[in-house]
Amino acid sequence: MRCVSFMVQGFSLIELQIALALALLSFGGIFQFHTSLLISDYKAQQYQKVNDAAGQVLTIMQRELMRAGFIQRISASDPNPFIYSGDKLFQTNTKLDCISYRYDRNKNSLLDGEFFGFRLHNNVIQSSKGNAQDCNYTLGWESIIDGESVKVTSLDFTLKRFSRDALNQTQTYIIINIDIESKLVPNLKLNFKRNVVTRVTL
């Protein structure tokens, strides 16, 4: 009986090194691609946060500014509630990053200490809930935007008036401009504009 022997030849050291190097390169490429996807997804989330923050604060300001000059009617024979006969309905500061206005929030047909406004302060937008008589007033302001993740670098209010009817009553047109950026993602900066046509006539 003859014995048959078999020789099994394995990989050489060089072949193993080459295979290992190729495996590491492949793994590195997969890891880099996965990391890139995670970074892109994070940047997209932060972009959406900045976009949402700006949209929400602009909607708040637009809604509130459209109430300016409102005075509750006592009877149907009273004038249009949005015809304001007083002066200084809207006031801005010299930098145009603050605006104050008035309206009859408690609907008692009087403007009794009801002063409201918006301003830029320490890179956040603040709102006055009824105490700030003008932009120089320091009390009664509170933030209406998330200052932890976004920074507002610029806010300005441009007021324009145009004739509305034959009685020479004028209506105020307000342009709000905001520059806002992310605190978490470098160079993520956006600009927004919102046009507000107020209902009050002067």
Order of alpha helices (4+ residues) and beta strands (2+ residues): alpha-beta-beta-beta-beta-beta-beta-beta-beta
